[in-house]
Amino acid sequence: VQIVESGGGWVEPGGSLRLSCTASGFNLTNYGVNWYRHGTGEGRELVGFIIIGEDTLYYAESVKGRFAISRDNAKNMVILQMNNLKPEDTAPYYCNVPLRDLWGQGTQVTVAS
């Protein structure tokens, strides 16, 4: 039973990245999922979350209108689509399934010219 993030990398400001949080050993469809990031010199920030089904209840103000969380139930994953990326979005990003107390290993996102 685990979750694994993928899709991080380097992108120029204004670019896009698509992060995936893929579950194995359980059906992610039945659980809410959080996305966090941990910026340099800052604490952990909740980027957004999606509850059971397709309802997304929260995005941080810093990413609202640029990031979107969705599910791909066929692939047992939750997606964080990040558009119009800014240098301040640089951080490792983590997905979390709180009801399973599961964390992924993180995937690094770097936004720089």
C-alpha distances in whole Angstrom, upper triangle without the diagonal:
4,7,10,14,17,20,22,25,29,31,35,36,36,33,30,26,23,20,16,13,11,7,6,4,6,10,11,14,14,13,16,15,17,18,20,22,24,27,30,32,30,27,24,25,23,24,23,20,20,19,19,21,23,24,24,26,26,27,28,32,32,30,31,33,31,27,26,22,21,19,18,17,18,15,13,14,16,19,21,24,27,30,33,32,34,34,33,29,28,25,22,20,16,14,13,11,14,13,9,11,9,11,11,13,16,19,22,25,29,31,35,38
4,7,10,13,17,18,22,25,28,31,32,32,29,26,23,20,16,13,10,8,6,6,7,8,11,10,14,14,13,15,13,14,15,17,19,20,24,26,28,27,24,21,22,20,21,20,18,18,18,18,20,21,23,22,24,24,24,25,29,29,27,28,30,28,24,23,20,19,17,17,16,17,14,12,12,13,16,18,21,23,27,30,28,30,30,29,26,25,22,18,16,13,11,10,10,12,13,9,10,7,8,7,10,12,15,19,21,25,28,31,34
4,7,10,14,15,19,22,24,28,28,28,26,23,19,16,13,10,6,5,4,6,9,9,11,9,13,14,12,13,10,12,12,14,16,18,21,24,26,24,22,19,19,17,17,17,15,15,16,16,18,19,20,19,21,21,21,22,26,25,23,25,26,24,20,19,16,16,14,14,14,15,12,10,9,10,12,14,18,20,23,26,24,26,27,26,22,22,19,15,13,10,8,8,8,12,13,10,11,7,7,5,8,10,12,16,18,22,24,28,31
4,7,10,12,15,19,21,25,26,26,23,20,16,14,10,8,5,5,7,8,12,13,14,12,15,17,15,15,12,13,12,14,15,17,20,22,25,23,22,18,19,18,17,17,16,17,18,19,20,20,22,20,22,22,21,22,26,24,22,24,25,23,19,19,16,16,15,14,15,16,13,11,9,10,12,13,16,18,21,24,22,24,24,24,20,19,17,13,11,9,8,10,11,14,16,14,14,10,8,5,7,8,9,13,15,19,22,25,28
4,7,8,12,15,17,21,22,22,19,16,13,10,7,5,4,6,9,12,15,16,16,13,16,18,16,15,12,12,10,11,12,14,17,19,22,21,20,17,17,16,15,15,15,16,18,19,20,19,21,19,21,20,19,20,23,21,19,21,22,20,16,16,14,14,14,14,16,17,13,12,9,9,9,10,13,14,18,21,18,20,21,20,17,16,13,10,8,7,7,10,12,15,18,16,15,12,9,6,7,6,6,10,11,15,18,21,24
4,6,9,13,15,18,20,20,17,14,10,8,6,5,7,8,11,14,17,18,18,16,18,21,19,18,15,15,13,14,14,16,18,20,23,22,22,19,19,18,16,17,17,18,20,21,22,21,22,21,23,22,20,21,24,22,19,22,22,19,16,16,14,15,15,14,16,17,13,13,11,11,10,10,12,13,16,19,17,19,20,20,16,15,14,11,9,10,10,13,16,19,21,20,19,16,13,10,9,8,6,9,10,14,16,19,22
4,7,10,11,15,17,17,14,11,7,6,5,6,9,11,15,17,21,21,21,18,20,23,21,20,17,16,13,15,14,17,18,20,23,23,22,20,19,18,16,17,18,19,22,23,23,21,23,21,23,22,20,20,23,21,18,20,20,17,14,15,14,15,15,15,18,18,15,15,12,12,10,9,10,11,13,16,14,17,17,18,15,14,13,11,10,11,12,16,18,22,24,23,22,19,16,13,13,10,7,9,9,12,14,17,19
4,7,9,13,14,15,12,10,7,7,6,9,11,14,17,20,23,24,23,21,23,25,23,21,18,17,13,13,12,14,14,16,20,19,20,17,17,17,15,17,18,20,23,25,25,23,24,22,24,22,19,19,21,19,16,19,20,16,14,15,15,17,18,18,21,22,18,19,15,14,12,11,11,10,13,15,12,14,14,15,12,10,10,8,8,11,12,16,19,22,25,24,23,19,16,13,12,9,5,5,5,8,10,13,16
4,7,10,13,14,11,10,8,10,10,12,15,17,21,23,27,27,27,24,26,29,27,25,21,20,16,16,14,15,15,16,20,20,21,19,19,20,18,20,21,23,26,28,28,27,27,25,27,24,22,21,23,20,18,21,21,17,16,18,18,20,21,21,24,25,21,22,19,18,15,14,13,12,14,15,12,13,13,14,12,10,10,10,11,14,16,20,23,26,28,27,26,23,19,16,15,12,8,6,5,6,8,11,13
4,7,10,12,9,10,9,12,12,16,18,21,24,27,30,31,30,28,29,32,30,28,24,22,19,18,15,16,15,16,20,20,22,21,20,21,19,21,23,25,29,31,31,29,29,26,28,26,22,22,23,20,18,21,21,17,17,19,20,22,24,24,27,28,25,25,22,21,18,16,15,13,13,13,11,11,10,13,11,9,11,12,13,16,19,23,26,28,31,30,29,26,22,20,18,15,11,8,6,5,6,7,9
4,7,8,6,7,8,11,13,16,19,22,26,28,32,32,31,28,30,33,30,28,25,23,19,19,17,18,16,17,21,21,23,22,21,21,19,21,23,25,29,31,31,28,29,26,27,25,22,21,21,18,16,19,19,15,15,18,19,21,23,24,27,28,25,26,23,21,18,15,13,11,11,10,8,9,9,12,11,10,12,14,15,18,20,24,27,30,33,32,31,28,25,22,21,17,14,11,8,6,5,6,8
4,6,6,9,10,14,16,20,23,26,29,32,36,36,35,32,33,35,33,31,27,25,22,21,18,19,17,18,21,22,24,23,22,23,20,22,25,27,31,33,33,30,30,27,29,26,22,22,21,18,17,19,19,15,16,19,21,24,26,27,30,31,28,29,26,24,20,18,16,12,11,9,8,8,8,12,11,11,14,16,17,21,23,27,30,32,35,35,34,31,28,25,24,20,17,14,11,8,5,5,5
4,5,9,11,15,17,20,23,26,30,33,36,36,35,32,33,35,33,30,27,24,21,20,18,19,16,17,20,20,23,22,20,21,18,21,24,26,30,32,32,29,29,26,27,24,20,19,18,15,14,17,16,12,14,18,20,23,26,27,30,32,29,30,26,24,20,17,15,11,10,7,5,5,6,10,10,10,14,17,17,21,23,26,30,32,35,35,33,31,28,26,25,21,18,15,12,9,6,6,7
4,7,10,14,16,20,23,26,29,33,36,35,34,31,31,34,32,29,26,24,21,21,19,20,18,20,23,22,24,23,21,21,18,20,23,25,28,31,30,27,27,24,25,23,19,18,18,15,13,15,13,10,12,15,18,21,24,25,29,30,28,29,25,23,19,16,13,10,7,4,5,6,9,12,11,13,16,18,18,22,23,26,29,31,34,35,34,31,28,26,26,22,19,17,13,12,9,10,10
4,7,11,13,17,20,23,27,30,33,33,31,28,29,32,30,27,24,23,19,20,18,20,19,20,24,23,25,23,21,21,18,19,22,23,27,29,28,25,26,23,25,23,19,19,19,16,14,16,14,11,12,14,17,19,22,22,26,27,25,26,23,20,17,14,11,8,6,5,5,8,10,13,11,12,15,17,17,20,21,25,28,30,33,33,32,29,26,24,24,20,17,15,11,11,8,10,10
4,7,10,13,17,20,23,26,30,29,28,25,25,28,26,24,21,20,17,17,16,19,18,20,24,23,24,22,20,19,16,17,19,20,24,26,25,22,23,20,22,20,17,18,18,16,13,15,13,9,9,11,14,16,18,19,22,23,21,22,19,17,13,11,8,5,4,6,6,10,12,14,11,12,14,15,14,17,18,22,24,27,30,30,29,26,24,21,21,18,15,14,10,11,10,12,13
4,6,10,13,16,20,23,26,26,25,22,23,26,24,22,19,17,14,15,14,17,17,19,23,22,22,20,18,18,15,16,17,18,22,24,23,21,22,19,21,20,17,17,19,16,13,15,15,11,10,11,12,14,16,16,20,21,18,19,16,14,10,8,6,5,7,9,8,11,13,14,11,12,13,13,12,14,15,19,21,24,27,27,26,23,20,18,18,15,11,11,8,10,10,13,15
4,7,10,13,16,19,23,22,21,18,19,22,20,19,16,15,13,14,14,18,18,21,24,23,23,20,18,17,14,14,15,16,19,21,20,18,19,17,19,18,16,17,19,17,14,16,15,12,10,10,10,11,12,13,16,17,15,15,12,10,7,6,5,6,9,12,11,14,16,17,13,14,14,14,11,13,13,17,19,22,24,24,24,21,18,16,16,14,11,12,10,13,13,17,19
4,7,10,13,16,20,20,19,16,17,20,18,16,13,13,10,12,12,15,17,19,23,21,21,18,16,15,12,13,14,14,17,19,19,17,18,16,19,17,15,17,19,17,14,16,17,14,11,10,10,11,12,12,15,16,13,14,10,8,6,5,6,8,11,14,13,16,17,17,13,13,13,11,9,10,10,13,15,19,21,20,20,17,15,12,13,10,8,10,9,13,14,18,20
4,6,10,13,16,16,15,12,14,17,15,14,11,12,10,13,14,17,19,22,25,23,22,19,18,16,14,14,13,13,16,17,17,16,17,16,19,18,17,18,21,20,17,19,19,16,13,12,10,10,9,9,12,13,10,10,6,6,5,6,9,11,14,18,17,19,20,20,17,17,15,13,10,10,9,12,13,17,19,18,18,15,13,11,12,11,9,12,12,16,18,21,24
4,7,10,13,13,12,9,12,14,12,12,9,10,9,12,13,17,19,22,25,23,21,18,17,15,14,13,12,12,14,15,16,15,17,15,18,17,17,19,22,21,18,20,21,18,15,13,11,11,9,10,11,13,10,9,5,5,6,8,11,14,17,21,19,22,22,22,18,18,16,13,10,8,6,9,10,14,15,14,15,11,10,8,10,10,10,13,14,18,20,24,27
4,7,10,10,10,8,11,13,12,13,11,13,13,15,17,20,23,25,28,26,25,21,21,19,18,17,15,14,16,15,16,16,18,18,20,20,20,22,25,25,22,23,24,22,18,16,13,12,10,9,10,11,8,6,4,7,9,11,14,17,20,24,23,25,26,25,22,21,19,16,14,12,9,11,11,15,16,14,15,12,11,9,12,12,12,16,17,21,23,27,30
4,7,7,7,6,10,11,11,12,11,13,14,16,19,21,25,27,30,28,26,22,22,20,19,18,16,15,15,14,16,17,19,19,21,21,22,24,27,27,24,25,26,25,21,19,16,14,12,11,10,11,9,6,6,9,12,14,17,20,24,27,26,28,29,28,24,24,22,19,16,13,10,11,10,13,13,11,13,10,11,9,12,14,15,19,20,24,26,30,33
4,6,8,8,12,13,13,15,14,17,17,20,22,24,27,30,32,31,28,25,25,23,23,22,19,18,18,17,18,20,22,22,24,25,26,27,31,31,28,29,30,28,25,23,19,18,15,14,12,13,10,8,9,12,15,18,21,24,27,31,29,32,32,31,28,27,25,21,19,16,14,13,12,15,15,12,14,11,12,11,14,16,17,21,23,27,29,33,36
4,7,9,12,13,13,16,16,18,20,22,24,27,30,33,35,33,30,27,27,25,25,24,21,20,19,17,19,21,23,24,26,27,28,30,33,33,31,32,33,31,28,25,22,20,17,16,14,14,13,10,12,15,18,21,24,27,30,34,32,35,35,34,31,30,28,24,22,19,16,15,13,16,14,11,14,12,14,14,16,19,21,24,27,30,33,36,39
4,6,9,9,10,13,13,16,18,21,24,26,30,33,35,32,30,26,26,23,24,22,19,17,16,14,16,18,20,21,23,24,25,28,31,32,29,30,31,30,26,23,20,18,15,14,12,13,12,9,11,13,17,20,23,26,29,33,32,34,35,34,30,30,28,24,22,18,15,14,11,14,12,10,13,11,14,14,17,19,21,25,27,30,33,36,39
4,5,6,8,11,12,16,18,21,24,27,30,33,35,33,30,26,26,23,23,20,17,15,13,11,12,15,17,18,20,22,24,26,30,30,28,28,29,28,24,21,17,15,12,12,9,10,10,7,9,11,15,18,21,24,28,31,30,33,34,33,30,30,28,25,22,19,15,14,11,14,12,11,14,13,15,16,19,20,22,25,27,30,32,36,39
4,5,5,8,8,12,14,17,20,23,26,30,32,29,27,23,22,19,19,16,13,11,10,9,10,12,14,15,17,18,20,22,26,26,24,24,25,24,20,18,14,12,9,10,8,10,10,6,7,8,12,15,18,21,24,28,27,30,31,30,26,27,24,22,18,15,12,11,9,12,11,10,13,11,13,13,17,17,19,22,23,27,29,33,36
4,6,8,9,13,16,19,22,26,28,32,34,31,29,25,24,20,20,17,13,10,9,6,7,9,12,13,16,18,20,23,26,27,24,24,24,24,20,17,13,11,8,9,6,9,10,7,8,9,12,15,18,21,24,28,28,30,32,31,27,28,26,24,21,18,14,14,11,14,13,13,16,15,16,17,20,20,22,25,25,29,31,34,37
4,7,10,13,16,20,23,26,29,33,34,31,29,25,24,20,20,17,14,11,9,6,8,11,13,14,16,18,20,23,27,28,25,25,26,26,22,19,16,14,11,12,10,13,14,10,11,12,15,18,21,24,27,30,30,32,34,32,29,30,28,26,22,19,15,14,10,12,10,11,14,14,16,17,21,22,23,27,27,31,33,37,40
4,6,10,13,16,20,23,26,29,31,28,25,21,20,17,17,14,11,9,7,5,8,11,12,12,14,15,18,20,24,25,23,22,24,24,20,18,14,13,11,13,11,15,14,11,11,10,14,16,19,22,25,28,28,30,31,29,26,27,25,22,19,16,12,10,7,8,7,8,11,11,13,15,19,19,21,24,25,29,30,34,37
4,7,10,13,17,20,23,27,28,25,22,19,17,14,14,11,7,6,4,5,8,10,10,9,10,12,14,17,20,21,19,19,21,21,17,15,11,11,10,13,13,16,16,12,11,10,12,14,17,19,22,26,25,27,28,26,23,24,22,20,17,14,10,9,6,7,8,10,11,11,13,14,18,18,19,22,23,26,28,31,35
4,7,10,14,17,20,23,25,22,19,16,14,11,11,9,6,5,6,8,11,11,11,10,11,11,12,15,18,19,17,17,19,19,15,13,9,10,10,13,13,16,15,12,10,8,10,11,14,16,20,23,22,24,25,23,20,21,19,17,13,10,7,6,5,7,9,10,11,10,10,11,15,14,16,18,19,23,24,28,31
4,6,10,13,16,20,21,18,16,12,10,7,8,6,4,7,9,11,14,13,13,10,11,9,10,12,15,16,14,15,17,17,13,12,9,11,12,15,16,19,18,15,12,9,11,10,14,15,18,21,19,21,22,20,17,18,16,14,10,8,6,5,6,8,11,12,11,10,10,11,14,13,14,16,17,20,22,25,29
4,7,10,13,17,19,16,14,10,9,6,5,5,6,9,12,14,16,15,15,12,12,10,9,10,14,14,12,13,16,14,11,11,9,11,13,15,17,20,18,16,12,10,10,8,11,12,15,18,16,17,18,16,13,14,12,11,7,6,5,6,9,11,14,15,13,12,10,10,12,10,11,13,13,16,18,22,25
4,7,10,13,15,12,10,7,5,4,5,7,9,12,15,18,20,19,18,15,15,12,11,10,13,13,12,14,17,15,12,13,12,15,17,19,21,24,21,19,16,13,13,11,13,13,16,18,16,16,17,14,11,12,10,8,6,5,6,8,11,12,16,16,14,13,10,10,12,9,11,12,12,15,17,20,24
4,6,10,12,10,9,6,5,7,7,10,12,16,18,21,23,22,21,18,18,15,12,11,14,12,11,15,17,15,13,15,14,17,19,21,23,26,23,22,18,16,15,12,14,13,16,17,14,14,13,11,9,9,6,6,4,6,9,11,14,15,19,19,17,15,12,12,12,9,9,9,9,12,14,17,21
4,7,8,7,6,4,6,9,10,13,16,19,22,25,27,25,24,21,21,17,15,13,16,13,14,17,20,18,16,18,18,21,23,25,27,29,26,25,21,19,18,15,17,16,18,19,16,15,14,11,10,9,6,6,7,8,12,13,17,17,21,21,18,17,13,13,12,10,11,10,11,12,14,17,21
4,6,5,7,7,8,11,11,15,18,21,24,27,29,28,26,23,22,19,16,14,15,12,13,17,20,17,16,19,20,23,25,27,29,32,29,27,24,21,20,17,18,16,18,18,14,13,11,8,8,7,5,7,9,12,15,17,20,21,25,25,22,20,17,17,15,12,12,10,10,11,12,14,18
4,5,8,10,11,15,15,19,22,25,28,31,33,31,30,27,26,23,20,17,18,15,17,20,23,21,20,23,23,27,28,30,33,35,32,31,27,25,23,20,21,19,21,20,16,14,11,9,10,8,7,9,12,14,18,20,23,24,28,27,24,23,20,19,17,14,14,12,12,11,13,14,18
4,7,10,12,15,16,20,23,27,29,33,34,33,32,28,27,24,21,18,19,16,18,22,25,23,22,25,25,29,31,33,35,38,35,33,30,27,26,23,24,22,23,23,19,17,14,11,13,12,10,12,15,17,20,21,25,25,28,28,25,24,21,21,20,17,18,15,16,15,16,17,21
4,7,8,12,13,17,20,23,26,29,31,30,28,25,24,20,18,15,16,14,16,19,22,21,20,22,23,26,28,31,33,35,33,31,28,25,24,21,22,20,22,21,18,16,14,11,12,11,10,12,13,15,18,19,22,22,26,26,23,22,19,20,19,16,17,15,15,16,17,18,22
4,6,10,12,15,18,21,23,27,29,28,26,23,22,18,17,14,16,14,16,19,22,21,20,22,22,25,27,29,31,34,31,29,26,23,23,20,22,20,23,23,20,18,17,13,13,13,11,12,12,13,16,16,19,18,22,23,19,19,16,17,17,15,17,16,16,17,19,21,25
4,7,9,12,14,18,20,23,25,25,23,20,19,16,14,12,15,13,14,17,20,19,17,19,18,21,23,26,27,30,28,25,22,20,19,17,19,18,21,21,18,18,17,14,13,13,10,10,10,10,12,12,16,15,19,19,16,16,13,14,14,12,14,14,15,16,18,21,25
4,6,9,12,15,18,21,23,22,20,17,16,12,11,8,11,10,11,13,17,16,14,16,16,19,21,24,26,29,26,24,21,18,17,15,17,15,18,19,16,16,16,12,11,12,10,11,10,10,12,12,15,15,19,20,17,17,14,15,16,14,15,15,14,16,17,20,24
4,6,8,12,14,18,20,18,17,13,12,9,8,7,10,10,10,12,15,15,12,13,13,16,18,21,23,26,24,22,19,15,15,13,15,14,17,19,17,17,18,15,12,14,12,12,10,10,10,10,13,13,16,17,16,15,13,14,16,14,15,16,15,18,19,22,26
4,7,11,14,17,19,17,15,12,11,8,6,5,9,8,7,9,12,11,9,10,10,13,16,19,21,24,22,20,17,14,13,10,12,11,14,15,13,14,15,13,10,12,11,12,9,10,10,11,14,15,18,19,18,17,15,15,16,14,14,14,13,16,16,20,23
4,7,10,14,15,13,12,8,8,5,4,6,10,10,9,9,12,12,9,8,7,11,13,17,18,22,20,18,15,12,11,9,11,12,14,16,16,17,19,16,13,16,15,15,11,11,10,11,12,13,16,18,17,16,15,15,18,15,16,17,16,19,19,23,26
4,7,10,12,11,9,6,6,6,7,10,13,14,12,12,14,14,11,10,7,9,11,15,16,19,18,16,13,10,11,10,12,14,17,19,19,20,22,20,17,19,17,16,13,12,9,9,10,11,13,15,15,14,14,15,18,16,17,19,18,21,22,26,29
4,7,8,7,6,4,6,7,9,13,16,17,15,14,15,16,12,10,7,7,8,12,13,17,16,14,12,8,10,10,13,15,18,21,21,23,25,23,20,22,20,19,15,14,11,11,10,12,13,15,16,15,15,16,19,18,19,21,20,24,24,28,31
4,6,7,6,6,7,10,12,15,18,20,18,17,19,19,16,13,10,10,10,13,13,17,17,14,13,11,13,14,16,19,22,25,24,26,28,26,23,25,24,22,18,16,13,12,10,11,11,14,15,15,16,18,21,20,22,24,24,27,28,32,35
4,7,7,9,11,13,16,19,22,24,21,20,22,22,19,16,12,11,10,12,11,15,16,13,12,11,14,16,18,21,24,27,27,29,31,30,26,28,26,25,21,19,15,14,11,12,11,14,16,16,18,19,22,22,23,26,26,30,31,34,37
4,6,9,11,14,17,20,23,24,22,20,21,21,18,15,12,9,8,11,10,13,15,12,12,11,13,15,17,20,23,26,27,29,32,30,27,29,28,26,22,20,17,16,14,16,15,17,19,19,20,21,24,24,24,27,27,30,31,35,37
4,6,10,12,14,18,20,22,19,17,17,18,15,12,9,7,7,10,10,14,15,13,12,10,12,13,15,18,20,23,24,27,29,28,25,27,26,25,21,20,17,17,15,17,17,19,21,20,21,21,24,23,23,26,25,28,28,32,35
4,6,9,12,16,18,20,17,15,16,17,15,11,9,9,10,13,14,17,18,16,15,12,13,14,15,18,20,23,23,26,28,27,24,26,25,25,21,20,17,17,16,17,17,19,21,21,21,22,25,24,24,26,25,28,28,32,35
4,6,8,12,14,16,14,12,13,14,11,9,7,8,10,14,15,19,19,17,15,11,12,11,13,15,17,20,20,22,25,23,20,23,22,22,18,17,15,15,14,15,17,19,20,19,19,20,23,21,22,23,22,25,25,29,31
4,7,10,13,15,14,12,13,15,13,11,10,11,14,17,18,22,22,20,18,14,15,14,16,17,19,21,21,23,25,23,21,23,22,22,19,18,16,15,15,15,17,19,20,20,20,21,24,22,23,24,23,26,26,30,32
4,7,9,12,10,9,12,13,11,10,10,12,15,19,20,24,23,21,18,15,14,13,14,15,17,19,19,20,22,19,17,20,19,19,16,16,14,14,15,15,17,20,20,20,19,20,22,20,21,22,21,23,23,27,29
4,6,8,7,6,9,10,8,8,9,12,15,19,21,24,23,22,18,15,14,11,12,12,14,15,15,16,18,16,14,17,16,17,14,15,14,15,16,17,20,21,21,20,19,20,22,19,19,19,18,20,20,23,26
4,5,6,6,10,10,9,11,12,16,19,22,24,27,26,24,21,17,16,13,14,13,14,15,14,14,16,13,12,15,15,16,14,15,15,16,18,18,21,23,22,21,19,20,21,19,19,19,17,19,18,21,24
4,5,5,9,10,10,12,14,18,21,25,27,30,29,27,24,20,19,15,16,14,14,14,14,14,16,13,12,16,16,18,17,18,18,20,22,22,25,27,25,25,23,24,25,22,22,21,19,20,19,21,24
4,6,9,9,9,12,15,18,22,25,27,30,29,27,24,20,18,15,14,12,12,12,11,10,12,9,9,12,13,16,15,17,18,19,22,23,26,27,26,25,23,22,23,20,19,18,16,16,15,18,20
4,6,5,6,9,11,15,18,21,24,27,25,24,21,17,15,11,11,8,9,10,9,10,12,10,8,12,13,15,13,15,16,18,20,21,25,26,25,24,21,21,22,18,17,17,14,15,14,17,20
4,5,6,8,11,14,18,21,24,26,26,25,21,18,15,12,12,10,10,11,12,13,16,14,12,16,17,18,16,18,18,19,21,22,25,27,26,25,23,23,24,21,20,20,18,19,17,20,23
4,6,8,11,14,18,21,23,26,25,25,22,18,16,13,11,10,9,9,11,13,16,15,14,17,19,20,18,20,20,22,24,25,27,29,29,27,25,25,26,23,22,21,18,19,18,20,22
4,7,10,13,17,19,23,25,24,24,20,17,14,10,8,6,5,6,8,10,13,13,11,14,16,18,16,18,18,21,23,24,27,28,28,26,24,23,24,20,19,18,15,16,14,17,19
4,7,10,14,16,19,22,20,20,16,13,10,7,6,4,6,9,9,12,14,14,11,14,15,15,13,15,14,17,19,21,24,25,24,22,20,19,21,17,16,16,13,15,14,18,20
4,7,10,13,16,19,18,17,14,10,8,6,5,7,9,12,12,15,18,17,14,17,17,17,14,15,14,16,17,20,22,23,23,21,20,19,21,18,17,18,16,18,18,21,23
4,7,10,13,16,15,14,11,7,6,5,6,9,12,15,15,18,20,19,16,18,17,17,13,13,11,13,14,16,18,19,20,18,17,16,19,16,16,18,16,19,19,23,26
4,7,9,12,12,11,9,6,5,7,8,11,14,18,18,21,23,23,19,21,20,19,16,15,13,14,15,17,18,19,20,19,18,17,20,18,18,20,19,22,22,26,28
4,6,9,9,8,6,4,6,9,11,14,17,21,21,24,26,26,22,23,22,21,17,16,13,14,14,17,17,18,19,17,17,17,20,18,18,21,20,24,25,28,31
4,6,6,6,5,6,7,11,12,16,18,22,22,26,28,28,24,25,24,22,19,18,15,16,16,19,19,19,21,19,19,18,20,19,19,22,21,25,26,29,31
4,5,5,6,8,10,14,16,19,22,26,26,29,31,31,27,28,27,24,21,19,16,17,15,18,18,18,20,18,19,18,21,21,21,24,24,28,29,32,35
4,6,8,11,12,16,17,21,24,27,28,31,33,33,29,30,28,26,23,21,18,19,18,21,21,20,23,21,21,20,22,22,22,25,25,29,30,33,36
4,5,9,10,14,16,19,22,26,25,29,30,30,26,27,25,23,20,18,16,17,16,20,20,19,21,18,18,17,19,19,19,22,22,26,27,31,33
4,7,10,14,16,19,23,26,26,29,30,30,26,26,24,22,19,17,14,14,13,16,16,15,17,15,16,14,17,18,18,21,22,26,28,31,34
4,6,10,13,16,19,23,22,25,26,26,22,23,21,18,15,13,11,12,12,15,16,15,17,14,14,12,15,15,15,18,19,22,24,28,30
4,7,10,13,16,20,19,22,24,23,19,20,19,17,13,12,9,11,11,14,15,15,16,14,13,12,15,14,14,17,17,21,22,26,28
4,6,9,13,16,16,19,21,20,17,18,17,15,12,12,10,12,13,17,18,18,19,16,15,14,16,14,13,15,14,18,19,22,25
4,6,10,13,12,15,17,17,13,14,14,13,10,10,9,12,14,17,19,20,20,17,15,14,16,13,12,13,12,15,16,19,22
4,7,10,10,14,16,16,13,15,15,15,12,14,13,16,18,21,23,23,23,21,19,17,19,16,14,14,12,15,15,18,20
4,7,7,10,13,13,9,12,13,13,11,14,14,17,20,22,25,25,25,23,20,18,19,16,13,13,10,12,11,15,17
4,5,9,12,13,11,13,15,16,15,17,18,21,24,26,29,29,29,26,24,22,23,19,17,16,12,13,11,14,16
4,7,10,11,10,12,15,17,17,20,21,24,26,28,31,32,31,29,26,25,25,21,18,17,13,13,10,12,13
4,7,8,6,9,12,14,14,17,19,22,25,27,30,30,29,27,24,22,22,18,15,13,10,9,7,9,11
4,5,5,8,11,14,14,18,20,23,26,28,31,32,30,28,25,23,23,19,17,14,11,9,6,8,10
4,5,6,9,13,14,18,21,24,27,28,32,32,30,28,25,23,22,18,16,13,10,7,5,6,9
4,5,8,12,13,16,19,22,25,26,30,30,28,26,23,22,21,17,16,13,10,9,8,9,12
4,6,9,10,13,16,18,22,23,27,27,25,23,20,19,18,14,13,10,7,7,7,10,13
4,7,9,13,16,19,22,24,27,27,25,23,19,18,16,13,11,8,5,5,5,8,12
4,6,10,13,16,19,21,24,24,22,20,16,14,13,10,8,6,5,7,9,12,15
4,7,10,13,17,19,22,21,19,16,13,11,9,6,5,4,6,8,11,14,18
4,7,10,14,16,19,18,17,14,11,9,9,5,5,6,7,10,13,16,20
4,7,10,12,16,15,13,10,7,6,7,5,7,9,11,14,17,20,24
4,7,10,13,12,11,8,6,6,8,7,9,12,13,17,19,23,26
4,6,9,9,7,6,5,7,10,10,13,15,17,20,23,26,30
4,6,6,6,5,7,9,13,13,16,19,20,24,26,30,33
4,5,5,6,8,12,15,15,18,21,23,26,28,32,35
4,6,8,11,14,17,19,21,24,26,29,31,35,39
4,5,9,12,15,17,20,23,25,29,31,35,38
4,7,10,13,15,18,21,23,27,29,33,36
4,7,10,12,15,18,21,24,27,30,34
4,7,8,12,15,17,21,23,27,30
4,5,9,12,15,18,21,24,28
4,7,10,13,16,20,23,26
4,7,10,13,16,19,23
4,7,10,13,16,20
4,6,10,13,16
4,7,10,13
4,6,10
4,7
4
